[in-house]
């Protein structure tokens, strides 16, 4: 589930760096602020990538999303 709303202004698929958190009996993903390709610190602290489909412009808070776990993820 998304921890907060995320918007985009383009028509392409994106993979957003995120951090999984357990909250209120569910698993939430928080999207890192720095998504630019040169921001490696947000990649190093991420444990998943969130798939943001090209036809979508909003991933709303509490909505289900598809994630790809990164190899160093604890899950």
mmCIF file of the N, C-alpha and C atoms, coordinates in Angstrom:
data_MODEL
# 
_entry.id   MODEL 
# 
loop_
_atom_site.group_PDB 
_atom_site.id 
_atom_site.type_symbol 
_atom_site.label_atom_id 
_atom_site.label_alt_id 
_atom_site.label_comp_id 
_atom_site.label_asym_id 
_atom_site.label_entity_id 
_atom_site.label_seq_id 
_atom_site.pdbx_PDB_ins_code 
_atom_site.Cartn_x 
_atom_site.Cartn_y 
_atom_site.Cartn_z 
_atom_site.occupancy 
_atom_site.B_iso_or_equiv 
_atom_site.pdbx_formal_charge 
_atom_site.auth_seq_id 
_atom_site.auth_comp_id 
_atom_site.auth_asym_id 
_atom_site.auth_atom_id 
_atom_site.pdbx_PDB_model_num 
ATOM 1   N N  . UNK A 1 1  ? 0.840  -1.185  0.000   1.00 0.00 ? 1  UNK A N  1 
ATOM 2   C CA . UNK A 1 1  ? 0.000  0.000   0.000   1.00 0.00 ? 1  UNK A CA 1 
ATOM 3   C C  . UNK A 1 1  ? 0.884  1.247   0.000   1.00 0.00 ? 1  UNK A C  1 
ATOM 4   N N  . UNK A 1 2  ? 0.427  2.262   -0.680  1.00 0.00 ? 2  UNK A N  1 
ATOM 5   C CA . UNK A 1 2  ? 1.170  3.528   -0.716  1.00 0.00 ? 2  UNK A CA 1 
ATOM 6   C C  . UNK A 1 2  ? 0.983  4.283   0.593   1.00 0.00 ? 2  UNK A C  1 
ATOM 7   N N  . UNK A 1 3  ? 2.061  4.835   1.106   1.00 0.00 ? 3  UNK A N  1 
ATOM 8   C CA . UNK A 1 3  ? 1.987  5.617   2.338   1.00 0.00 ? 3  UNK A CA 1 
ATOM 9   C C  . UNK A 1 3  ? 1.463  7.030   2.072   1.00 0.00 ? 3  UNK A C  1 
ATOM 10  N N  . UNK A 1 4  ? 1.678  7.553   0.864   1.00 0.00 ? 4  UNK A N  1 
ATOM 11  C CA . UNK A 1 4  ? 1.183  8.883   0.499   1.00 0.00 ? 4  UNK A CA 1 
ATOM 12  C C  . UNK A 1 4  ? 0.958  8.930   -1.006  1.00 0.00 ? 4  UNK A C  1 
ATOM 13  N N  . UNK A 1 5  ? 0.283  9.987   -1.470  1.00 0.00 ? 5  UNK A N  1 
ATOM 14  C CA . UNK A 1 5  ? 0.055  10.176  -2.901  1.00 0.00 ? 5  UNK A CA 1 
ATOM 15  C C  . UNK A 1 5  ? 1.366  10.451  -3.630  1.00 0.00 ? 5  UNK A C  1 
ATOM 16  N N  . UNK A 1 6  ? 1.467  9.932   -4.847  1.00 0.00 ? 6  UNK A N  1 
ATOM 17  C CA . UNK A 1 6  ? 2.610  10.224  -5.718  1.00 0.00 ? 6  UNK A CA 1 
ATOM 18  C C  . UNK A 1 6  ? 2.061  10.559  -7.100  1.00 0.00 ? 6  UNK A C  1 
ATOM 19  N N  . UNK A 1 7  ? 2.519  11.660  -7.669  1.00 0.00 ? 7  UNK A N  1 
ATOM 20  C CA . UNK A 1 7  ? 2.083  12.126  -8.983  1.00 0.00 ? 7  UNK A CA 1 
ATOM 21  C C  . UNK A 1 7  ? 3.247  12.103  -9.969  1.00 0.00 ? 7  UNK A C  1 
ATOM 22  N N  . UNK A 1 8  ? 2.907  12.017  -11.245 1.00 0.00 ? 8  UNK A N  1 
ATOM 23  C CA . UNK A 1 8  ? 3.901  12.208  -12.296 1.00 0.00 ? 8  UNK A CA 1 
ATOM 24  C C  . UNK A 1 8  ? 3.241  12.925  -13.461 1.00 0.00 ? 8  UNK A C  1 
ATOM 25  N N  . UNK A 1 9  ? 4.059  13.615  -14.253 1.00 0.00 ? 9  UNK A N  1 
ATOM 26  C CA . UNK A 1 9  ? 3.557  14.438  -15.350 1.00 0.00 ? 9  UNK A CA 1 
ATOM 27  C C  . UNK A 1 9  ? 3.920  13.900  -16.727 1.00 0.00 ? 9  UNK A C  1 
ATOM 28  N N  . UNK A 1 10 ? 4.386  12.658  -16.793 1.00 0.00 ? 10 UNK A N  1 
ATOM 29  C CA . UNK A 1 10 ? 4.790  12.135  -18.096 1.00 0.00 ? 10 UNK A CA 1 
ATOM 30  C C  . UNK A 1 10 ? 4.007  10.875  -18.430 1.00 0.00 ? 10 UNK A C  1 
ATOM 31  N N  . UNK A 1 11 ? 4.194  10.379  -19.626 1.00 0.00 ? 11 UNK A N  1 
ATOM 32  C CA . UNK A 1 11 ? 3.485  9.203   -20.099 1.00 0.00 ? 11 UNK A CA 1 
ATOM 33  C C  . UNK A 1 11 ? 4.477  8.058   -20.339 1.00 0.00 ? 11 UNK A C  1 
ATOM 34  N N  . UNK A 1 12 ? 5.247  7.730   -19.314 1.00 0.00 ? 12 UNK A N  1 
ATOM 35  C CA . UNK A 1 12 ? 6.192  6.616   -19.428 1.00 0.00 ? 12 UNK A CA 1 
ATOM 36  C C  . UNK A 1 12 ? 6.181  5.799   -18.136 1.00 0.00 ? 12 UNK A C  1 
ATOM 37  N N  . UNK A 1 13 ? 6.557  4.546   -18.254 1.00 0.00 ? 13 UNK A N  1 
ATOM 38  C CA . UNK A 1 13 ? 6.650  3.695   -17.075 1.00 0.00 ? 13 UNK A CA 1 
ATOM 39  C C  . UNK A 1 13 ? 7.862  4.131   -16.254 1.00 0.00 ? 13 UNK A C  1 
ATOM 40  N N  . UNK A 1 14 ? 7.701  4.147   -14.943 1.00 0.00 ? 14 UNK A N  1 
ATOM 41  C CA . UNK A 1 14 ? 8.806  4.502   -14.063 1.00 0.00 ? 14 UNK A CA 1 
ATOM 42  C C  . UNK A 1 14 ? 8.915  3.477   -12.944 1.00 0.00 ? 14 UNK A C  1 
ATOM 43  N N  . UNK A 1 15 ? 10.108 3.342   -12.437 1.00 0.00 ? 15 UNK A N  1 
ATOM 44  C CA . UNK A 1 15 ? 10.377 2.526   -11.255 1.00 0.00 ? 15 UNK A CA 1 
ATOM 45  C C  . UNK A 1 15 ? 10.876 3.478   -10.181 1.00 0.00 ? 15 UNK A C  1 
ATOM 46  N N  . UNK A 1 16 ? 10.110 3.627   -9.121  1.00 0.00 ? 16 UNK A N  1 
ATOM 47  C CA . UNK A 1 16 ? 10.454 4.558   -8.051  1.00 0.00 ? 16 UNK A CA 1 
ATOM 48  C C  . UNK A 1 16 ? 11.100 3.812   -6.893  1.00 0.00 ? 16 UNK A C  1 
ATOM 49  N N  . UNK A 1 17 ? 12.144 4.394   -6.339  1.00 0.00 ? 17 UNK A N  1 
ATOM 50  C CA . UNK A 1 17 ? 12.821 3.792   -5.193  1.00 0.00 ? 17 UNK A CA 1 
ATOM 51  C C  . UNK A 1 17 ? 11.988 4.001   -3.939  1.00 0.00 ? 17 UNK A C  1 
ATOM 52  N N  . UNK A 1 18 ? 11.809 2.928   -3.192  1.00 0.00 ? 18 UNK A N  1 
ATOM 53  C CA . UNK A 1 18 ? 10.975 3.007   -1.999  1.00 0.00 ? 18 UNK A CA 1 
ATOM 54  C C  . UNK A 1 18 ? 11.516 2.216   -0.831  1.00 0.00 ? 18 UNK A C  1 
ATOM 55  N N  . UNK A 1 19 ? 10.910 2.449   0.304   1.00 0.00 ? 19 UNK A N  1 
ATOM 56  C CA . UNK A 1 19 ? 11.272 1.782   1.554   1.00 0.00 ? 19 UNK A CA 1 
ATOM 57  C C  . UNK A 1 19 ? 10.006 1.176   2.141   1.00 0.00 ? 19 UNK A C  1 
ATOM 58  N N  . UNK A 1 20 ? 10.025 -0.117  2.419   1.00 0.00 ? 20 UNK A N  1 
ATOM 59  C CA . UNK A 1 20 ? 8.879  -0.806  2.996   1.00 0.00 ? 20 UNK A CA 1 
ATOM 60  C C  . UNK A 1 20 ? 8.826  -0.577  4.496   1.00 0.00 ? 20 UNK A C  1 
ATOM 61  N N  . UNK A 1 21 ? 7.596  -0.416  5.012   1.00 0.00 ? 21 UNK A N  1 
ATOM 62  C CA . UNK A 1 21 ? 7.388  -0.190  6.438   1.00 0.00 ? 21 UNK A CA 1 
ATOM 63  C C  . UNK A 1 21 ? 6.152  -0.951  6.882   1.00 0.00 ? 21 UNK A C  1 
ATOM 64  N N  . UNK A 1 22 ? 6.222  -1.507  8.077   1.00 0.00 ? 22 UNK A N  1 
ATOM 65  C CA . UNK A 1 22 ? 5.065  -2.154  8.678   1.00 0.00 ? 22 UNK A CA 1 
ATOM 66  C C  . UNK A 1 22 ? 4.324  -1.111  9.503   1.00 0.00 ? 22 UNK A C  1 
ATOM 67  N N  . UNK A 1 23 ? 3.017  -0.972  9.246   1.00 0.00 ? 23 UNK A N  1 
ATOM 68  C CA . UNK A 1 23 ? 2.247  0.054   9.941   1.00 0.00 ? 23 UNK A CA 1 
ATOM 69  C C  . UNK A 1 23 ? 0.785  -0.387  10.024  1.00 0.00 ? 23 UNK A C  1 
ATOM 70  N N  . UNK A 1 24 ? 0.210  -0.329  11.205  1.00 0.00 ? 24 UNK A N  1 
ATOM 71  C CA . UNK A 1 24 ? -1.213 -0.653  11.413  1.00 0.00 ? 24 UNK A CA 1 
ATOM 72  C C  . UNK A 1 24 ? -1.596 -2.012  10.837  1.00 0.00 ? 24 UNK A C  1 
ATOM 73  N N  . UNK A 1 25 ? -0.738 -2.995  10.977  1.00 0.00 ? 25 UNK A N  1 
ATOM 74  C CA . UNK A 1 25 ? -1.025 -4.337  10.491  1.00 0.00 ? 25 UNK A CA 1 
ATOM 75  C C  . UNK A 1 25 ? -0.866 -4.530  8.999   1.00 0.00 ? 25 UNK A C  1 
ATOM 76  N N  . UNK A 1 26 ? -0.365 -3.525  8.287   1.00 0.00 ? 26 UNK A N  1 
ATOM 77  C CA . UNK A 1 26 ? -0.159 -3.640  6.844   1.00 0.00 ? 26 UNK A CA 1 
ATOM 78  C C  . UNK A 1 26 ? 1.258  -3.277  6.465   1.00 0.00 ? 26 UNK A C  1 
ATOM 79  N N  . UNK A 1 27 ? 1.613  -3.549  5.227   1.00 0.00 ? 27 UNK A N  1 
ATOM 80  C CA . UNK A 1 27 ? 2.917  -3.181  4.695   1.00 0.00 ? 27 UNK A CA 1 
ATOM 81  C C  . UNK A 1 27 ? 2.721  -1.982  3.777   1.00 0.00 ? 27 UNK A C  1 
ATOM 82  N N  . UNK A 1 28 ? 3.411  -0.905  4.089   1.00 0.00 ? 28 UNK A N  1 
ATOM 83  C CA . UNK A 1 28 ? 3.326  0.329   3.306   1.00 0.00 ? 28 UNK A CA 1 
ATOM 84  C C  . UNK A 1 28 ? 4.666  0.601   2.649   1.00 0.00 ? 28 UNK A C  1 
ATOM 85  N N  . UNK A 1 29 ? 4.619  1.288   1.526   1.00 0.00 ? 29 UNK A N  1 
ATOM 86  C CA . UNK A 1 29 ? 5.852  1.693   0.859   1.00 0.00 ? 29 UNK A CA 1 
ATOM 87  C C  . UNK A 1 29 ? 5.902  3.218   0.847   1.00 0.00 ? 29 UNK A C  1 
ATOM 88  N N  . UNK A 1 30 ? 7.037  3.725   1.292   1.00 0.00 ? 30 UNK A N  1 
ATOM 89  C CA . UNK A 1 30 ? 7.277  5.167   1.262   1.00 0.00 ? 30 UNK A CA 1 
ATOM 90  C C  . UNK A 1 30 ? 8.249  5.452   0.129   1.00 0.00 ? 30 UNK A C  1 
ATOM 91  N N  . UNK A 1 31 ? 7.877  6.360   -0.751  1.00 0.00 ? 31 UNK A N  1 
ATOM 92  C CA . UNK A 1 31 ? 8.704  6.707   -1.900  1.00 0.00 ? 31 UNK A CA 1 
ATOM 93  C C  . UNK A 1 31 ? 9.750  7.722   -1.470  1.00 0.00 ? 31 UNK A C  1 
ATOM 94  N N  . UNK A 1 32 ? 11.010 7.475   -1.843  1.00 0.00 ? 32 UNK A N  1 
ATOM 95  C CA . UNK A 1 32 ? 12.091 8.421   -1.543  1.00 0.00 ? 32 UNK A CA 1 
ATOM 96  C C  . UNK A 1 32 ? 11.894 9.716   -2.332  1.00 0.00 ? 32 UNK A C  1 
ATOM 97  N N  . UNK A 1 33 ? 12.298 10.822  -1.739  1.00 0.00 ? 33 UNK A N  1 
ATOM 98  C CA . UNK A 1 33 ? 12.170 12.121  -2.392  1.00 0.00 ? 33 UNK A CA 1 
ATOM 99  C C  . UNK A 1 33 ? 13.065 12.252  -3.617  1.00 0.00 ? 33 UNK A C  1 
ATOM 100 N N  . UNK A 1 34 ? 14.285 11.793  -3.532  1.00 0.00 ? 34 UNK A N  1 
ATOM 101 C CA . UNK A 1 34 ? 15.279 11.998  -4.593  1.00 0.00 ? 34 UNK A CA 1 
ATOM 102 C C  . UNK A 1 34 ? 15.275 10.827  -5.567  1.00 0.00 ? 34 UNK A C  1 
ATOM 103 N N  . UNK A 1 35 ? 14.534 10.969  -6.662  1.00 0.00 ? 35 UNK A N  1 
ATOM 104 C CA . UNK A 1 35 ? 14.405 9.905   -7.655  1.00 0.00 ? 35 UNK A CA 1 
ATOM 105 C C  . UNK A 1 35 ? 15.312 10.101  -8.863  1.00 0.00 ? 35 UNK A C  1 
ATOM 106 N N  . UNK A 1 36 ? 16.081 11.170  -8.903  1.00 0.00 ? 36 UNK A N  1 
ATOM 107 C CA . UNK A 1 36 ? 16.970 11.423  -10.041 1.00 0.00 ? 36 UNK A CA 1 
ATOM 108 C C  . UNK A 1 36 ? 18.039 10.339  -10.140 1.00 0.00 ? 36 UNK A C  1 
ATOM 109 N N  . UNK A 1 37 ? 18.444 10.010  -11.344 1.00 0.00 ? 37 UNK A N  1 
ATOM 110 C CA . UNK A 1 37 ? 19.380 8.903   -11.564 1.00 0.00 ? 37 UNK A CA 1 
ATOM 111 C C  . UNK A 1 37 ? 20.728 9.113   -10.884 1.00 0.00 ? 37 UNK A C  1 
ATOM 112 N N  . UNK A 1 38 ? 21.140 10.348  -10.668 1.00 0.00 ? 38 UNK A N  1 
ATOM 113 C CA . UNK A 1 38 ? 22.434 10.598  -10.026 1.00 0.00 ? 38 UNK A CA 1 
ATOM 114 C C  . UNK A 1 38 ? 22.356 10.556  -8.499  1.00 0.00 ? 38 UNK A C  1 
ATOM 115 N N  . UNK A 1 39 ? 21.182 10.355  -7.929  1.00 0.00 ? 39 UNK A N  1 
ATOM 116 C CA . UNK A 1 39 ? 21.007 10.325  -6.470  1.00 0.00 ? 39 UNK A CA 1 
ATOM 117 C C  . UNK A 1 39 ? 21.130 8.889   -5.974  1.00 0.00 ? 39 UNK A C  1 
ATOM 118 N N  . UNK A 1 40 ? 22.335 8.436   -5.814  1.00 0.00 ? 40 UNK A N  1 
ATOM 119 C CA . UNK A 1 40 ? 22.563 7.043   -5.431  1.00 0.00 ? 40 UNK A CA 1 
ATOM 120 C C  . UNK A 1 40 ? 22.235 6.757   -3.973  1.00 0.00 ? 40 UNK A C  1 
ATOM 121 N N  . UNK A 1 41 ? 22.218 7.776   -3.123  1.00 0.00 ? 41 UNK A N  1 
ATOM 122 C CA . UNK A 1 41 ? 21.901 7.530   -1.713  1.00 0.00 ? 41 UNK A CA 1 
ATOM 123 C C  . UNK A 1 41 ? 20.476 7.024   -1.553  1.00 0.00 ? 41 UNK A C  1 
ATOM 124 N N  . UNK A 1 42 ? 19.539 7.513   -2.373  1.00 0.00 ? 42 UNK A N  1 
ATOM 125 C CA . UNK A 1 42 ? 18.164 7.022   -2.262  1.00 0.00 ? 42 UNK A CA 1 
ATOM 126 C C  . UNK A 1 42 ? 18.067 5.583   -2.772  1.00 0.00 ? 42 UNK A C  1 
ATOM 127 N N  . UNK A 1 43 ? 18.886 5.207   -3.717  1.00 0.00 ? 43 UNK A N  1 
ATOM 128 C CA . UNK A 1 43 ? 18.905 3.820   -4.198  1.00 0.00 ? 43 UNK A CA 1 
ATOM 129 C C  . UNK A 1 43 ? 19.510 2.900   -3.149  1.00 0.00 ? 43 UNK A C  1 
ATOM 130 N N  . UNK A 1 44 ? 20.578 3.350   -2.504  1.00 0.00 ? 44 UNK A N  1 
ATOM 131 C CA . UNK A 1 44 ? 21.258 2.529   -1.506  1.00 0.00 ? 44 UNK A CA 1 
ATOM 132 C C  . UNK A 1 44 ? 20.371 2.266   -0.290  1.00 0.00 ? 44 UNK A C  1 
ATOM 133 N N  . UNK A 1 45 ? 19.513 3.211   0.067   1.00 0.00 ? 45 UNK A N  1 
ATOM 134 C CA . UNK A 1 45 ? 18.652 3.024   1.239   1.00 0.00 ? 45 UNK A CA 1 
ATOM 135 C C  . UNK A 1 45 ? 17.298 2.406   0.884   1.00 0.00 ? 45 UNK A C  1 
ATOM 136 N N  . UNK A 1 46 ? 17.023 2.211   -0.394  1.00 0.00 ? 46 UNK A N  1 
ATOM 137 C CA . UNK A 1 46 ? 15.755 1.597   -0.819  1.00 0.00 ? 46 UNK A CA 1 
ATOM 138 C C  . UNK A 1 46 ? 15.822 0.084   -0.652  1.00 0.00 ? 46 UNK A C  1 
ATOM 139 N N  . UNK A 1 47 ? 14.669 -0.530  -0.419  1.00 0.00 ? 47 UNK A N  1 
ATOM 140 C CA . UNK A 1 47 ? 14.619 -1.988  -0.408  1.00 0.00 ? 47 UNK A CA 1 
ATOM 141 C C  . UNK A 1 47 ? 13.650 -2.537  -1.459  1.00 0.00 ? 47 UNK A C  1 
ATOM 142 N N  . UNK A 1 48 ? 13.040 -1.615  -2.240  1.00 0.00 ? 48 UNK A N  1 
ATOM 143 C CA . UNK A 1 48 ? 12.154 -2.056  -3.311  1.00 0.00 ? 48 UNK A CA 1 
ATOM 144 C C  . UNK A 1 48 ? 12.057 -0.984  -4.388  1.00 0.00 ? 48 UNK A C  1 
ATOM 145 N N  . UNK A 1 49 ? 11.576 -1.407  -5.545  1.00 0.00 ? 49 UNK A N  1 
ATOM 146 C CA . UNK A 1 49 ? 11.220 -0.495  -6.625  1.00 0.00 ? 49 UNK A CA 1 
ATOM 147 C C  . UNK A 1 49 ? 9.713  -0.599  -6.813  1.00 0.00 ? 49 UNK A C  1 
ATOM 148 N N  . UNK A 1 50 ? 9.047  0.538   -6.913  1.00 0.00 ? 50 UNK A N  1 
ATOM 149 C CA . UNK A 1 50 ? 7.603  0.580   -7.113  1.00 0.00 ? 50 UNK A CA 1 
ATOM 150 C C  . UNK A 1 50 ? 7.338  0.826   -8.594  1.00 0.00 ? 50 UNK A C  1 
ATOM 151 N N  . UNK A 1 51 ? 6.530  -0.020  -9.194  1.00 0.00 ? 51 UNK A N  1 
ATOM 152 C CA . UNK A 1 51 ? 6.194  0.107   -10.610 1.00 0.00 ? 51 UNK A CA 1 
ATOM 153 C C  . UNK A 1 51 ? 5.099  1.160   -10.754 1.00 0.00 ? 51 UNK A C  1 
ATOM 154 N N  . UNK A 1 52 ? 5.403  2.208   -11.523 1.00 0.00 ? 52 UNK A N  1 
ATOM 155 C CA . UNK A 1 52 ? 4.449  3.285   -11.789 1.00 0.00 ? 52 UNK A CA 1 
ATOM 156 C C  . UNK A 1 52 ? 4.085  3.178   -13.271 1.00 0.00 ? 52 UNK A C  1 
ATOM 157 N N  . UNK A 1 53 ? 2.937  2.546   -13.600 1.00 0.00 ? 53 UNK A N  1 
ATOM 158 C CA . UNK A 1 53 ? 2.577  2.295   -14.992 1.00 0.00 ? 53 UNK A CA 1 
ATOM 159 C C  . UNK A 1 53 ? 2.490  3.567   -15.831 1.00 0.00 ? 53 UNK A C  1 
ATOM 160 N N  . UNK A 1 54 ? 2.769  3.438   -17.119 1.00 0.00 ? 54 UNK A N  1 
ATOM 161 C CA . UNK A 1 54 ? 2.816  4.617   -17.989 1.00 0.00 ? 54 UNK A CA 1 
ATOM 162 C C  . UNK A 1 54 ? 1.466  5.286   -18.153 1.00 0.00 ? 54 UNK A C  1 
ATOM 163 N N  . UNK A 1 55 ? 0.374  4.533   -18.082 1.00 0.00 ? 55 UNK A N  1 
ATOM 164 C CA . UNK A 1 55 ? -0.952 5.125   -18.273 1.00 0.00 ? 55 UNK A CA 1 
ATOM 165 C C  . UNK A 1 55 ? -1.503 5.804   -17.013 1.00 0.00 ? 55 UNK A C  1 
ATOM 166 N N  . UNK A 1 56 ? -0.784 5.713   -15.930 1.00 0.00 ? 56 UNK A N  1 
ATOM 167 C CA . UNK A 1 56 ? -1.214 6.286   -14.660 1.00 0.00 ? 56 UNK A CA 1 
ATOM 168 C C  . UNK A 1 56 ? -0.475 7.582   -14.374 1.00 0.00 ? 56 UNK A C  1 
ATOM 169 N N  . UNK A 1 57 ? -1.147 8.560   -13.774 1.00 0.00 ? 57 UNK A N  1 
ATOM 170 C CA . UNK A 1 57 ? -0.488 9.802   -13.359 1.00 0.00 ? 57 UNK A CA 1 
ATOM 171 C C  . UNK A 1 57 ? -0.525 9.989   -11.855 1.00 0.00 ? 57 UNK A C  1 
ATOM 172 N N  . UNK A 1 58 ? -1.276 9.119   -11.146 1.00 0.00 ? 58 UNK A N  1 
ATOM 173 C CA . UNK A 1 58 ? -1.398 9.211   -9.692  1.00 0.00 ? 58 UNK A CA 1 
ATOM 174 C C  . UNK A 1 58 ? -1.405 7.822   -9.090  1.00 0.00 ? 58 UNK A C  1 
ATOM 175 N N  . UNK A 1 59 ? -0.617 7.656   -8.047  1.00 0.00 ? 59 UNK A N  1 
ATOM 176 C CA . UNK A 1 59 ? -0.721 6.489   -7.179  1.00 0.00 ? 59 UNK A CA 1 
ATOM 177 C C  . UNK A 1 59 ? -1.184 7.053   -5.840  1.00 0.00 ? 59 UNK A C  1 
ATOM 178 N N  . UNK A 1 60 ? -2.425 6.771   -5.491  1.00 0.00 ? 60 UNK A N  1 
ATOM 179 C CA . UNK A 1 60 ? -3.053 7.380   -4.326  1.00 0.00 ? 60 UNK A CA 1 
ATOM 180 C C  . UNK A 1 60 ? -2.658 6.681   -3.027  1.00 0.00 ? 60 UNK A C  1 
ATOM 181 N N  . UNK A 1 61 ? -2.667 7.448   -1.958  1.00 0.00 ? 61 UNK A N  1 
ATOM 182 C CA . UNK A 1 61 ? -2.408 6.921   -0.613  1.00 0.00 ? 61 UNK A CA 1 
ATOM 183 C C  . UNK A 1 61 ? -3.342 5.740   -0.362  1.00 0.00 ? 61 UNK A C  1 
ATOM 184 N N  . UNK A 1 62 ? -2.804 4.694   0.245   1.00 0.00 ? 62 UNK A N  1 
ATOM 185 C CA . UNK A 1 62 ? -3.516 3.461   0.602   1.00 0.00 ? 62 UNK A CA 1 
ATOM 186 C C  . UNK A 1 62 ? -3.885 2.589   -0.593  1.00 0.00 ? 62 UNK A C  1 
ATOM 187 N N  . UNK A 1 63 ? -3.449 2.945   -1.810  1.00 0.00 ? 63 UNK A N  1 
ATOM 188 C CA . UNK A 1 63 ? -3.723 2.088   -2.968  1.00 0.00 ? 63 UNK A CA 1 
ATOM 189 C C  . UNK A 1 63 ? -2.683 0.980   -3.046  1.00 0.00 ? 63 UNK A C  1 
ATOM 190 N N  . UNK A 1 64 ? -3.085 -0.158  -3.609  1.00 0.00 ? 64 UNK A N  1 
ATOM 191 C CA . UNK A 1 64 ? -2.164 -1.271  -3.813  1.00 0.00 ? 64 UNK A CA 1 
ATOM 192 C C  . UNK A 1 64 ? -1.275 -0.969  -5.006  1.00 0.00 ? 64 UNK A C  1 
ATOM 193 N N  . UNK A 1 65 ? -0.002 -1.326  -4.879  1.00 0.00 ? 65 UNK A N  1 
ATOM 194 C CA . UNK A 1 65 ? 0.949  -1.109  -5.961  1.00 0.00 ? 65 UNK A CA 1 
ATOM 195 C C  . UNK A 1 65 ? 1.797  -2.353  -6.157  1.00 0.00 ? 65 UNK A C  1 
ATOM 196 N N  . UNK A 1 66 ? 2.359  -2.469  -7.338  1.00 0.00 ? 66 UNK A N  1 
ATOM 197 C CA . UNK A 1 66 ? 3.270  -3.569  -7.643  1.00 0.00 ? 66 UNK A CA 1 
ATOM 198 C C  . UNK A 1 66 ? 4.676  -3.139  -7.265  1.00 0.00 ? 66 UNK A C  1 
ATOM 199 N N  . UNK A 1 67 ? 5.402  -4.012  -6.554  1.00 0.00 ? 67 UNK A N  1 
ATOM 200 C CA . UNK A 1 67 ? 6.780  -3.707  -6.183  1.00 0.00 ? 67 UNK A CA 1 
ATOM 201 C C  . UNK A 1 67 ? 7.704  -4.807  -6.663  1.00 0.00 ? 67 UNK A C  1 
ATOM 202 N N  . UNK A 1 68 ? 8.967  -4.459  -6.800  1.00 0.00 ? 68 UNK A N  1 
ATOM 203 C CA . UNK A 1 68 ? 10.046 -5.406  -7.088  1.00 0.00 ? 68 UNK A CA 1 
ATOM 204 C C  . UNK A 1 68 ? 11.021 -5.301  -5.923  1.00 0.00 ? 68 UNK A C  1 
ATOM 205 N N  . UNK A 1 69 ? 11.175 -6.375  -5.165  1.00 0.00 ? 69 UNK A N  1 
ATOM 206 C CA . UNK A 1 69 ? 12.116 -6.349  -4.044  1.00 0.00 ? 69 UNK A CA 1 
ATOM 207 C C  . UNK A 1 69 ? 13.540 -6.307  -4.568  1.00 0.00 ? 69 UNK A C  1 
ATOM 208 N N  . UNK A 1 70 ? 14.370 -5.518  -3.934  1.00 0.00 ? 70 UNK A N  1 
ATOM 209 C CA . UNK A 1 70 ? 15.786 -5.452  -4.282  1.00 0.00 ? 70 UNK A CA 1 
ATOM 210 C C  . UNK A 1 70 ? 16.526 -6.567  -3.549  1.00 0.00 ? 70 UNK A C  1 
ATOM 211 N N  . UNK A 1 71 ? 17.625 -7.067  -4.090  1.00 0.00 ? 71 UNK A N  1 
ATOM 212 C CA . UNK A 1 71 ? 18.318 -8.220  -3.519  1.00 0.00 ? 71 UNK A CA 1 
ATOM 213 C C  . UNK A 1 71 ? 18.702 -8.060  -2.051  1.00 0.00 ? 71 UNK A C  1 
ATOM 214 N N  . UNK A 1 72 ? 18.947 -6.849  -1.608  1.00 0.00 ? 72 UNK A N  1 
ATOM 215 C CA . UNK A 1 72 ? 19.361 -6.629  -0.229  1.00 0.00 ? 72 UNK A CA 1 
ATOM 216 C C  . UNK A 1 72 ? 18.177 -6.382  0.713   1.00 0.00 ? 72 UNK A C  1 
ATOM 217 N N  . UNK A 1 73 ? 16.964 -6.557  0.219   1.00 0.00 ? 73 UNK A N  1 
ATOM 218 C CA . UNK A 1 73 ? 15.774 -6.364  1.037   1.00 0.00 ? 73 UNK A CA 1 
ATOM 219 C C  . UNK A 1 73 ? 15.713 -7.408  2.157   1.00 0.00 ? 73 UNK A C  1 
ATOM 220 N N  . UNK A 1 74 ? 15.202 -7.012  3.306   1.00 0.00 ? 74 UNK A N  1 
ATOM 221 C CA . UNK A 1 74 ? 15.072 -7.929  4.450   1.00 0.00 ? 74 UNK A CA 1 
ATOM 222 C C  . UNK A 1 74 ? 13.865 -8.853  4.305   1.00 0.00 ? 74 UNK A C  1 
ATOM 223 N N  . UNK A 1 75 ? 12.957 -8.571  3.374   1.00 0.00 ? 75 UNK A N  1 
ATOM 224 C CA . UNK A 1 75 ? 11.749 -9.401  3.216   1.00 0.00 ? 75 UNK A CA 1 
ATOM 225 C C  . UNK A 1 75 ? 11.999 -10.582 2.317   1.00 0.00 ? 75 UNK A C  1 
# 
